[in-house]
Amino acid sequence: MGFAQNIARKVNSIYLTGPTLGERVDKGAVTLPSGASTIEDDLFTVAGGRVMLRSIVGQVTVIVAVVTTMTVKLTHTPTTGAAVATDMCTGLDTKADIVDTIYTIPGGVGAPMVDDAGAGVAVPSFDTTNKQILQPGVIKMNTVNVGGTGSGAIKWTLHYIPIDDGATVVAA
């Protein structure tokens, strides 16, 4: 099979007849900090090559109860090159978000994380012009509890398409 036929076969299997969102990976609920602090939790590990992030969705599993502000954002730190964390989105205040509130990012690096305001209607993730290409590394949830006691937990689901042969994403 020639190069062009091989590419056409991959495109057809991934985009036309295969799952449109790509491979799915789930991360169980991550507990938010209960007191004034900044915490980074590893969510997903990218290994074996580059991947195209198709969507990432968080869902509140325990109500976010905090007196002041609880900001959540996602970062990616590659294991090669400069190995510097990059904000995948800007932070969102999750204070008082109820169970089943949905979070996602629209795709562009540094765009604000968005939520469905507890309406039960999912917000769009990754419009057609914004895709993030991730090198091997770690996706983290960066949470800042500005003050006061609090609680909350968020579970995450990620969809990706491998760019390089052998590239994978697993829950951290």
Backbone as CSV, one residue per row, in Angstrom:
resi,resn,N_x,N_y,N_z,CA_x,CA_y,CA_z,C_x,C_y,C_z
1,MET,0.853,-1.179,0.000,0.000,0.000,0.000,0.889,1.229,0.000
2,GLY,0.606,2.174,-0.899,1.387,3.389,-1.003,1.087,4.369,0.117
3,PHE,1.913,5.396,0.184,1.786,6.404,1.224,0.404,7.072,1.197
4,ALA,-0.040,7.493,0.015,-1.335,8.187,-0.098,-2.487,7.290,0.338
5,GLN,-2.440,6.014,-0.058,-3.504,5.099,0.330,-3.501,4.871,1.838
6,ASN,-2.314,4.776,2.428,-2.202,4.572,3.865,-2.786,5.768,4.623
7,ILE,-2.471,6.984,4.186,-3.015,8.187,4.820,-4.535,8.214,4.670
8,ALA,-5.040,7.920,3.475,-6.487,7.921,3.249,-7.179,6.906,4.155
9,ARG,-6.554,5.735,4.322,-7.135,4.701,5.186,-7.207,5.192,6.626
10,LYS,-6.128,5.837,7.112,-6.118,6.365,8.479,-7.171,7.452,8.667
11,VAL,-7.271,8.356,7.702,-8.267,9.424,7.793,-9.662,8.827,7.847
12,ASN,-9.944,7.872,6.962,-11.270,7.250,6.954,-11.560,6.518,8.253
13,SER,-10.593,5.791,8.781,-10.856,5.008,9.985,-11.001,5.886,11.216
14,ILE,-10.267,6.972,11.272,-10.334,7.836,12.451,-11.507,8.800,12.373
15,TYR,-11.664,9.473,11.258,-12.623,10.568,11.190,-13.990,10.187,10.629
16,LEU,-14.056,9.193,9.775,-15.325,8.903,9.129,-16.030,7.690,9.718
17,THR,-15.316,6.605,9.912,-15.977,5.404,10.403,-15.649,5.109,11.859
18,GLY,-14.566,5.692,12.376,-14.178,5.448,13.762,-14.823,6.454,14.691
19,PRO,-14.461,6.412,15.961,-15.025,7.360,16.922,-14.588,8.783,16.574
20,THR,-15.534,9.696,16.487,-15.220,11.044,16.043,-14.391,11.834,17.047
21,LEU,-14.463,11.479,18.302,-13.681,12.196,19.303,-12.318,11.562,19.549
22,GLY,-12.074,10.391,19.029,-10.800,9.730,19.248,-10.852,8.823,20.468
23,GLU,-9.687,8.562,21.017,-9.560,7.687,22.177,-10.050,8.401,23.432
24,ARG,-10.688,7.656,24.337,-11.230,8.225,25.577,-10.412,7.740,26.771
25,VAL,-10.149,8.673,27.703,-9.459,8.347,28.950,-10.213,9.033,30.086
26,ASP,-10.497,8.308,31.149,-11.206,8.853,32.308,-10.276,8.949,33.508
27,LYS,-10.419,10.030,34.246,-9.707,10.236,35.513,-10.755,10.357,36.608
28,GLY,-10.661,9.529,37.609,-11.604,9.574,38.726,-11.582,10.921,39.425
29,ALA,-12.526,11.119,40.318,-12.696,12.398,41.010,-11.434,12.813,41.760
30,VAL,-11.092,14.077,41.593,-9.949,14.686,42.271,-10.509,15.660,43.302
31,THR,-10.099,15.506,44.568,-10.588,16.357,45.651,-9.905,17.720,45.609
32,LEU,-10.708,18.771,45.751,-10.184,20.132,45.756,-9.632,20.465,47.138
33,PRO,-8.706,21.445,47.240,-8.107,21.775,48.538,-9.149,22.314,49.519
34,SER,-9.039,21.889,50.779,-10.029,22.269,51.790,-9.670,23.553,52.525
35,GLY,-8.472,24.046,52.359,-8.071,25.290,53.013,-7.325,26.171,52.043
36,ALA,-6.961,27.364,52.477,-6.252,28.313,51.620,-4.948,27.700,51.137
37,SER,-4.868,27.424,49.841,-3.654,26.826,49.282,-3.746,26.772,47.765
38,THR,-2.618,26.460,47.150,-2.542,26.197,45.715,-2.047,24.772,45.559
39,ILE,-2.790,23.979,44.797,-2.447,22.565,44.627,-2.454,22.224,43.151
40,GLU,-1.491,21.405,42.724,-1.473,20.859,41.377,-1.672,19.354,41.475
41,ASP,-2.669,18.858,40.772,-2.938,17.425,40.735,-2.698,16.914,39.325
42,ASP,-1.915,15.833,39.193,-1.711,15.205,37.895,-3.009,14.548,37.444
43,LEU,-3.468,14.881,36.234,-4.683,14.283,35.688,-4.371,13.207,34.665
44,PHE,-3.546,13.561,33.660,-3.268,12.653,32.549,-1.792,12.724,32.175
45,THR,-1.273,11.597,31.668,0.099,11.526,31.189,0.093,11.207,29.703
46,VAL,0.754,12.059,28.916,0.937,11.834,27.487,2.299,11.156,27.315
47,ALA,2.337,10.041,26.569,3.597,9.302,26.402,3.710,8.779,24.970
48,GLY,4.934,8.531,24.545,5.188,7.865,23.271,5.103,8.736,22.045
49,GLY,4.798,10.018,22.184,4.716,10.906,21.033,3.630,11.943,21.207
50,ARG,3.407,12.704,20.145,2.444,13.809,20.178,1.013,13.304,20.005
51,VAL,0.075,14.034,20.627,-1.351,13.750,20.464,-2.089,15.054,20.190
52,MET,-3.235,14.935,19.508,-4.123,16.073,19.314,-5.246,15.946,20.328
53,LEU,-5.357,16.922,21.199,-6.413,16.931,22.201,-7.717,17.321,21.520
54,ARG,-8.727,16.460,21.598,-10.022,16.715,20.958,-11.022,17.327,21.929
55,SER,-10.984,16.901,23.195,-11.854,17.500,24.204,-11.366,17.094,25.584
56,ILE,-11.675,17.931,26.545,-11.431,17.600,27.943,-12.596,18.192,28.733
57,VAL,-13.240,17.341,29.520,-14.460,17.726,30.212,-14.350,17.325,31.680
58,GLY,-14.632,18.274,32.571,-14.697,17.995,34.000,-16.150,18.007,34.452
59,GLN,-16.436,17.212,35.481,-17.792,17.178,36.038,-17.686,17.170,37.554
60,VAL,-18.376,18.110,38.199,-18.368,18.200,39.655,-19.074,16.970,40.225
61,THR,-18.394,16.271,41.145,-18.982,15.097,41.798,-19.329,15.364,43.252
62,VAL,-18.672,16.372,43.847,-18.981,16.826,45.210,-19.063,18.342,45.136
63,ILE,-20.163,18.918,45.631,-20.392,20.356,45.527,-19.152,21.137,45.967
64,VAL,-18.826,22.198,45.207,-17.682,23.045,45.526,-18.170,24.083,46.531
65,ALA,-17.903,23.829,47.792,-18.360,24.704,48.864,-17.149,25.408,49.457
66,VAL,-17.003,26.681,49.121,-15.902,27.480,49.644,-16.416,28.898,49.860
67,VAL,-15.881,29.567,50.874,-16.380,30.876,51.267,-15.979,31.968,50.269
68,THR,-14.752,31.948,49.789,-14.276,33.038,48.934,-14.189,32.601,47.470
69,THR,-13.025,32.195,47.010,-12.821,31.844,45.602,-12.065,30.519,45.487
70,MET,-12.502,29.664,44.563,-11.813,28.410,44.239,-11.608,28.409,42.721
71,THR,-10.401,28.754,42.286,-10.096,28.856,40.860,-9.444,27.573,40.363
72,VAL,-9.928,27.079,39.207,-9.395,25.863,38.599,-8.941,26.182,37.178
73,LYS,-7.749,25.701,36.803,-7.270,25.798,35.426,-6.471,24.530,35.111
74,LEU,-6.217,24.300,33.832,-5.449,23.140,33.386,-4.125,23.604,32.799
75,THR,-3.063,22.845,33.078,-1.739,23.142,32.528,-1.161,21.879,31.916
76,HIS,-0.175,22.068,31.017,0.557,20.936,30.440,2.045,21.216,30.583
77,THR,2.770,20.248,31.137,4.216,20.354,31.271,4.855,19.233,30.471
78,PRO,5.576,19.558,29.388,6.229,18.508,28.600,7.423,17.928,29.353
79,THR,7.757,16.701,29.027,8.917,16.057,29.655,10.186,16.290,28.841
80,THR,10.061,16.927,27.668,11.219,17.218,26.832,11.300,18.718,26.599
81,GLY,12.368,19.160,25.971,12.521,20.587,25.665,12.653,21.411,26.925
82,ALA,11.965,22.546,26.964,12.073,23.466,28.095,11.421,22.910,29.355
83,ALA,10.491,21.956,29.208,9.785,21.346,30.344,9.150,22.395,31.261
84,VAL,8.558,23.414,30.650,7.911,24.486,31.390,6.402,24.334,31.255
85,ALA,5.680,24.512,32.353,4.219,24.403,32.335,3.614,25.513,31.483
86,THR,2.642,25.136,30.654,1.888,26.075,29.831,0.430,26.007,30.246
87,ASP,-0.189,27.160,30.436,-1.614,27.189,30.738,-2.397,26.737,29.512
88,MET,-3.180,25.674,29.643,-4.046,25.223,28.562,-5.289,26.097,28.491
89,CYS,-5.598,26.770,29.588,-6.735,27.679,29.684,-6.474,28.608,30.860
90,THR,-7.272,29.658,30.971,-7.190,30.495,32.165,-8.177,29.965,33.199
91,GLY,-7.984,30.376,34.431,-8.763,29.842,35.541,-10.225,30.259,35.532
92,LEU,-11.037,29.419,36.158,-12.469,29.648,36.316,-12.798,29.543,37.796
93,ASP,-13.555,30.513,38.305,-13.990,30.444,39.703,-15.109,29.418,39.808
94,THR,-14.865,28.369,40.574,-15.826,27.266,40.701,-16.604,27.333,42.010
95,LYS,-16.437,28.423,42.762,-17.094,28.570,44.066,-18.592,28.288,43.959
96,ALA,-19.099,27.430,44.808,-20.519,27.104,44.931,-21.092,26.362,43.719
97,ASP,-20.221,25.777,42.880,-20.741,24.988,41.763,-21.351,23.699,42.288
98,ILE,-22.511,23.364,41.750,-23.268,22.210,42.224,-22.821,20.923,41.530
99,VAL,-23.239,19.800,42.097,-22.940,18.495,41.514,-23.471,18.457,40.084
100,ASP,-22.696,17.874,39.194,-22.962,17.712,37.765,-22.701,18.966,36.936
101,THR,-22.158,20.044,37.532,-21.705,21.175,36.729,-20.588,20.667,35.818
102,ILE,-20.614,21.097,34.556,-19.645,20.650,33.554,-18.651,21.767,33.257
103,TYR,-17.359,21.410,33.163,-16.300,22.342,32.773,-15.638,21.836,31.501
104,THR,-15.197,22.768,30.669,-14.411,22.405,29.500,-13.605,23.616,29.055
105,ILE,-12.759,23.403,28.068,-12.004,24.514,27.495,-12.315,24.557,26.003
106,PRO,-12.386,25.772,25.422,-12.766,25.887,24.020,-11.664,25.489,23.042
107,GLY,-10.460,25.278,23.520,-9.409,24.759,22.654,-8.190,25.632,22.546
108,GLY,-8.370,26.920,22.299,-7.218,27.793,22.140,-6.416,27.901,23.429
109,VAL,-5.092,27.792,23.311,-4.227,27.883,24.490,-4.459,29.226,25.166
110,GLY,-4.720,29.199,26.468,-4.927,30.415,27.239,-6.343,30.957,27.222
111,ALA,-7.256,30.318,26.446,-8.659,30.751,26.457,-9.266,30.389,27.811
112,PRO,-10.280,31.113,28.246,-10.863,30.816,29.559,-11.585,29.465,29.599
113,MET,-11.444,28.769,30.720,-12.251,27.581,30.962,-13.689,28.059,31.107
114,VAL,-14.642,27.247,30.659,-16.050,27.617,30.739,-16.829,26.529,31.471
115,ASP,-18.028,26.911,31.959,-18.886,25.933,32.625,-20.307,26.072,32.111
116,ASP,-21.148,25.128,32.521,-22.553,25.166,32.085,-23.445,25.789,33.147
117,ALA,-22.839,26.383,34.171,-23.568,27.052,35.254,-24.625,26.145,35.889
118,GLY,-24.352,24.854,35.922,-25.253,23.901,36.554,-26.534,23.671,35.789
119,ALA,-26.577,24.102,34.528,-27.806,24.014,33.740,-28.055,22.616,33.176
120,GLY,-27.054,21.746,33.242,-27.224,20.403,32.712,-27.082,20.328,31.205
121,VAL,-26.649,21.416,30.590,-26.411,21.436,29.148,-24.917,21.616,28.947
122,ALA,-24.301,20.661,28.296,-22.850,20.698,28.130,-22.431,21.876,27.263
123,VAL,-21.341,22.515,27.661,-20.772,23.597,26.876,-19.873,22.985,25.801
124,PRO,-19.691,23.678,24.666,-18.873,23.095,23.601,-17.420,22.997,24.022
125,SER,-16.762,21.962,23.551,-15.349,21.772,23.806,-14.630,21.707,22.467
126,PHE,-13.656,22.548,22.269,-12.811,22.538,21.088,-13.588,22.769,19.809
127,ASP,-13.773,24.046,19.467,-14.403,24.325,18.184,-13.478,23.861,17.064
128,THR,-13.927,23.913,15.844,-13.191,23.304,14.735,-11.873,23.973,14.412
129,THR,-11.649,25.204,14.859,-10.402,25.887,14.526,-9.356,25.800,15.634
130,ASN,-9.732,25.351,16.807,-8.784,25.324,17.923,-8.510,23.893,18.360
131,LYS,-7.287,23.482,18.189,-6.846,22.170,18.656,-5.523,22.374,19.398
132,GLN,-5.319,21.607,20.449,-4.037,21.668,21.139,-3.269,20.392,20.814
133,ILE,-2.026,20.577,20.397,-1.128,19.454,20.131,-0.211,19.353,21.341
134,LEU,-0.224,18.190,21.987,0.543,18.001,23.222,1.713,17.059,22.990
135,GLN,2.880,17.475,23.463,4.069,16.630,23.493,3.949,15.676,24.680
136,PRO,4.774,14.652,24.752,4.778,13.823,25.962,4.982,14.704,27.194
137,GLY,4.192,14.435,28.219,4.251,15.229,29.440,3.042,14.965,30.307
138,VAL,2.730,15.915,31.179,1.663,15.733,32.157,0.670,16.888,32.078
139,ILE,-0.630,16.545,32.057,-1.701,17.523,32.168,-2.080,17.587,33.647
140,LYS,-2.102,18.804,34.192,-2.392,18.982,35.613,-3.585,19.907,35.806
141,MET,-4.283,19.699,36.918,-5.313,20.630,37.363,-4.686,21.486,38.448
142,ASN,-4.646,22.782,38.205,-4.100,23.733,39.159,-5.279,24.384,39.873
143,THR,-5.360,24.201,41.189,-6.477,24.715,41.977,-5.966,25.696,43.015
144,VAL,-6.613,26.866,43.080,-6.247,27.880,44.068,-7.466,28.149,44.934
145,ASN,-7.365,27.823,46.223,-8.394,28.162,47.209,-7.891,29.413,47.906
146,VAL,-8.550,30.541,47.631,-8.077,31.833,48.143,-8.173,31.906,49.658
147,GLY,-9.157,31.274,50.242,-9.247,31.316,51.684,-10.468,30.604,52.202
148,GLY,-10.390,30.255,53.454,-11.517,29.587,54.096,-11.527,28.096,53.853
149,THR,-12.337,27.424,54.637,-12.469,25.987,54.465,-13.324,25.723,53.243
150,GLY,-13.213,24.542,52.704,-13.974,24.226,51.505,-13.989,22.747,51.233
151,SER,-14.703,22.395,50.196,-14.769,21.005,49.758,-15.061,21.010,48.271
152,GLY,-15.084,19.841,47.686,-15.416,19.708,46.276,-14.565,18.643,45.623
153,ALA,-15.067,18.127,44.503,-14.318,17.144,43.719,-14.786,17.221,42.269
154,ILE,-13.849,16.965,41.353,-14.125,17.004,39.921,-13.539,15.754,39.277
155,LYS,-14.346,15.075,38.431,-13.810,13.974,37.619,-13.615,14.508,36.201
156,TRP,-12.684,13.885,35.448,-12.310,14.388,34.129,-12.367,13.289,33.079
157,THR,-12.751,13.677,31.855,-12.723,12.790,30.692,-12.014,13.526,29.569
158,LEU,-11.074,12.841,28.929,-10.274,13.426,27.860,-10.422,12.564,26.611
159,HIS,-10.500,13.202,25.447,-10.487,12.502,24.159,-9.290,13.021,23.356
160,TYR,-8.588,12.110,22.685,-7.416,12.503,21.913,-7.265,11.621,20.681
161,ILE,-6.484,12.123,19.739,-6.090,11.345,18.565,-4.570,11.320,18.538
162,PRO,-3.949,10.117,18.471,-2.502,10.053,18.391,-2.007,10.637,17.066
163,ILE,-0.956,11.424,17.116,-0.321,11.935,15.917,0.840,11.026,15.540
164,ASP,1.656,10.663,16.525,2.793,9.781,16.298,2.408,8.340,16.627
165,ASP,2.991,7.399,15.893,2.765,5.987,16.198,3.189,5.699,17.632
166,GLY,2.335,5.036,18.385,2.632,4.669,19.765,2.308,5.738,20.789
167,ALA,1.791,6.880,20.365,1.435,7.935,21.315,0.162,7.551,22.066
168,THR,0.166,7.749,23.382,-0.976,7.408,24.219,-1.191,8.469,25.293
169,VAL,-2.381,8.429,25.880,-2.683,9.236,27.062,-3.311,8.295,28.066
170,VAL,-2.861,8.357,29.318,-3.424,7.539,30.394,-3.713,8.445,31.584
171,ALA,-4.627,7.997,32.436,-4.893,8.724,33.672,-3.662,8.651,34.560
172,ALA,-3.330,9.764,35.191,-2.146,9.806,36.071,-2.486,9.281,37.452
